[in-house]
Amino acid sequence: MSEPYHGVSTDPTVPGVFGENTATSNGVLGISQGTDGVRGVSMSPEHAGVAGTNVNGGFGIFAESTGLDAVRAINHSPQHAAVIATNVNGGFGVVGESPDGIGVLGKGKTAGSFDGNVEVTGDLKVRGASLGPEQIQALGQQITSLQQQVATLHSQVTGLQSFVTNLSSQLTSLSSKEAADVQGIAVSLVTLAQRVSNLGG
C-alpha cells in the first residue's frame, strides 16, 4: 500500500491539495469502499465544508445515487434550515421535478409554510378531495353568501338591542308612574281618614 498523500499549506492563497485535469476527466477523484468518497471539514464559521463552483454555466454541485437520497442534509441548529437555496437573479430558489411521482414532499408538524403569494396552476387537493377552479369559485361564492348572512344577522342583533333598550326605558317610566300613583292613593286615603275622623268627632 502506498503512503496517503498529505498536503499542508500555510499560505491563505494556496490550497493544501490541488488537482487539475486539462483534458475531460476529473480534477480530483475520491473513492472509498466503506465510507465517504470525499469528505470536507472546515473550521471557519463563514465557509462550507465542501464548496463547488462552476464558472462555465454548468452545475455547481451534482449528486447522484442509485439506492438512497442523492443529497441528504442534517442541521442541528433550530434557527437554520438543513437546506437553503437562494437565486439572486430572479429565478427559482428551489425546483422539484418528478415525471411520475411527487415533485416536492414536505413532512412535519407543519408540512408547509409560505411567506408570500402562492400560485397553483393545477388542482389543489385537501384531504384527498380535489379543489379545481370551479370548486374554489363555488367556495368563494359560499363565503360571500355567508358574509352577507353575517352582516344581516349583525343588523338584526343591533335592531334587537335597540328594541330591548327602548323596552327597558318604557318599563322604567311605567314603574315610576306606578310609584307616583301609589303615593297619590296613599295621600288620598290619609286625607279621607282625617275627614272621617273629623265627622265622627
Secondary structure, DSSP 8 states (H G I E B T S, - for coil): -----------TTS-SS----SSSS-SS----SSS-SS------TTS-SS----SSSS-SS----SSS-S-------TTS-S-----TTSS-S-----SSS-S----SSSS---SS----SS-EEETTEEE-HHHHHHHHHHHHHHHHHHHHHHHHHHHHHHHHHHHHHHHHHHHHHHHHHHHHHHHHHHHHHHHHHHHH-
